[in-house]
């Protein structure tokens, strides 16, 4: 479904990725884990068209995405939730959600997707007329995920959804990610909470210093001594 092939990428004179390759099959929940500054966020930005690679390719169902602008990539079925639950703080919850349904296919499915979002996150329905800037950190993360779901994605890219959240909220967010995946949305999850991510996902990649250094099932990677020593000690 989604293939990242030998990507080199960076920012001006700073290279962040060296030959990164990964794949995500339809229906999977795959994690990309590693320390701060390893290249996790840059990898997602390459997939969503926010960063253009200097080498390699990104394919969706065999079709290259490199020449597609970010809004077109969203319309093709890939939606990214940025780190920190970024929302439009001056708009209401409902207005934020409606902005997620900007594509033609998404507009047609807006009512259906809104019901799904409110079913997953009842708190958002309770606060739908409230300005997003008054929400808690956990509620903003719910809203950011909900807004992405309003675009009717086939693939959801999640960048550090647990960032800055209390443990109980982290557990709740991860349960919702599992439920979203069960509903048929493919998920590529970037997460610094390595144990939680590996316990959650079917497969995972480990990235360090801009290079993929490990791949396997979450269970298998949890048993690797190098992973346990580096991330779980």
Secondary structure, DSSP 4 states (H G I P E B T S, - for coil): -EEEEEEEEEETTEEEEEEEEEEE-TT-EEEEE--TTSSHHHHHHHHTTSS--SEEEEEETTEE-TTS-HHHHHHTTEEEE-TT----TTSBHHHHHHHH--SHHHHHTHHHHHHHHHHH-HHHHHTTTSBGGGS-HHHHHHHHHHHHHTT--SEEEEE-TTTT--HHHHHHHHHHHHHHHHTT-EEEEEES-HHHHHHH-SEEEEEETTEEEEEEEHHHHHH-HHHIIIII-
